[in-house]
Amino acid sequence: MGSLTWRCEGAVDAQPDDVYAWLTDFSADDHSSEAYRRGAGVDARKRAKPSQRRVLARDGNVLRIEDTWNGQTWTQTVTLDAAARAIRIEGGMGYAATWRAEPHGSGTRISVEGQMGRGLVGSVMRLFEKRTRRSMQRDFDGHMEALRESLRDAGKLK
């Protein structure tokens, strides 16, 4: 009885510190932005559901955040590791994901490795493995497009 796992990665022509700063900016959520929707392959004719991110608490490098998007709300614990340019996100249903921004050539390789479900819940979730992995890839692609647009607008994309 294992959990469902996934890995996504991509590259951006920007400095790793600029990418990490964008990844750790929890002041806004990009799930309903045009760039996110375009990158995630969301039909432009569909109306975007409101999305919101709130920081509920922060203690040093650990945050509690509340994410609302696609009609769902989740509370998650986020642990920041600036030295490694890594972000660990943990939430309900055994959800855990680690995002990394690592130097790669003249730019940055962004990766996320995640898992969801443990024990019996994980076994049930594996029935939806293909759909969940596809969904996680679309979400990653949406974030990558939003990242590129944001860095381009800030003059930080090479």
C-alpha positions in Angstrom: 0.0 0.0 0.0 1.9 3.0 -1.3 1.2 6.5 -2.1 0.7 8.1 -5.5 3.8 9.9 -6.6 4.8 12.4 -9.4 7.7 14.4 -10.7 7.6 17.4 -13.0 10.5 19.6 -14.2 11.3 22.4 -16.5 13.8 25.2 -17.2 13.6 28.9 -17.2 16.3 31.4 -18.4 16.5 33.3 -15.1 18.7 33.4 -12.0 17.9 30.7 -9.4 17.5 33.3 -6.6 14.9 35.2 -8.7 13.0 32.0 -9.4 13.1 31.0 -5.7 11.9 34.5 -4.7 8.9 34.1 -7.1 8.2 30.6 -5.7 8.2 31.9 -2.1 6.0 34.9 -2.8 2.8 33.9 -1.1 1.1 37.3 -1.5 -0.9 36.3 -4.6 -2.1 33.2 -6.3 -1.8 32.7 -10.0 -4.3 29.8 -10.5 -6.8 32.2 -12.2 -4.3 34.4 -14.0 -4.3 34.3 -17.8 -0.7 33.0 -17.9 -1.4 30.1 -15.5 -4.6 29.2 -17.4 -2.8 29.3 -20.7 0.1 27.2 -19.5 -2.2 24.7 -17.8 -4.2 24.3 -21.0 -7.5 25.6 -19.5 -10.1 26.5 -22.2 -10.0 30.3 -22.5 -13.8 30.3 -22.9 -14.3 28.9 -19.4 -14.7 31.5 -16.7 -12.0 31.4 -14.1 -13.1 30.4 -10.6 -11.7 32.8 -8.0 -8.5 31.7 -6.4 -6.9 33.0 -3.3 -4.0 32.3 -1.0 -3.8 33.6 2.6 -0.9 33.2 5.0 -2.5 32.2 8.2 0.7 32.1 10.3 4.4 32.4 9.9 7.1 31.3 12.4 10.5 31.8 10.8 10.8 29.6 7.8 7.5 27.7 8.4 4.2 29.1 7.1 0.6 27.9 7.4 -1.3 28.9 4.3 -4.8 28.5 3.1 -5.2 28.0 -0.7 -8.6 28.3 -2.4 -8.8 27.4 -6.1 -11.0 25.4 -8.4 -13.7 25.5 -5.8 -11.6 23.7 -3.1 -9.9 25.1 0.0 -6.8 23.5 1.6 -4.7 24.4 4.6 -1.0 23.5 4.2 2.3 23.8 6.0 5.1 25.2 4.0 8.7 24.9 5.0 11.2 27.1 3.3 14.9 26.2 2.8 16.5 29.2 1.2 20.0 27.7 1.3 18.8 24.8 -0.9 16.2 27.0 -2.7 13.6 24.4 -1.8 10.0 24.6 -0.6 8.3 21.7 1.2 4.5 21.7 1.2 2.5 19.3 3.4 -1.3 19.0 3.6 -4.2 16.7 4.1 -4.7 13.3 2.5 -0.9 12.6 2.8 -0.1 15.4 0.4 3.6 16.4 0.3 5.6 18.1 -2.4 9.0 19.6 -2.6 9.8 22.3 -5.2 13.4 23.2 -6.0 15.1 25.9 -8.1 18.5 24.7 -9.0 21.2 26.3 -11.2 21.2 24.8 -14.7 23.5 26.2 -17.3 22.9 30.0 -17.4 19.4 29.6 -16.0 17.4 27.5 -13.5 15.9 24.0 -13.5 12.6 23.9 -11.5 11.4 20.6 -10.2 8.6 19.3 -8.1 8.4 15.9 -6.5 5.2 15.0 -4.8 3.1 12.3 -3.2 -0.4 12.0 -2.1 -2.2 9.4 0.1 -0.8 6.8 2.5 -2.0 3.4 3.3 -5.5 2.6 2.2 -6.1 6.1 0.9 -2.9 5.9 -1.2 -4.1 2.6 -2.6 -7.5 4.0 -3.6 -5.8 7.1 -5.1 -3.6 4.9 -7.3 -6.8 4.0 -9.1 -6.7 7.6 -10.4 -3.0 7.7 -11.0 -3.0 8.6 -14.7 -5.5 11.4 -14.3 -3.8 12.7 -11.1 -0.3 12.8 -12.8 -1.8 14.5 -15.8 -3.4 17.1 -13.5 -0.2 17.7 -11.6 1.7 18.2 -14.9 -0.9 20.7 -16.1 -0.7 22.5 -12.8 3.1 22.6 -13.0 3.0 23.9 -16.6 0.6 26.6 -15.5 2.9 27.7 -12.8 5.9 27.7 -15.2 4.0 29.9 -17.6 3.0 32.3 -14.8 6.6 32.3 -13.6 8.0 33.2 -17.0 5.5 36.0 -17.5 6.1 37.4 -14.1 9.9 37.4 -14.5 9.6 38.8 -18.0 7.4 41.7 -16.7 10.0 42.3 -13.9 12.9 42.3 -16.4 14.4 39.3 -14.8 14.0 36.8 -17.7 17.2 36.6 -19.8 
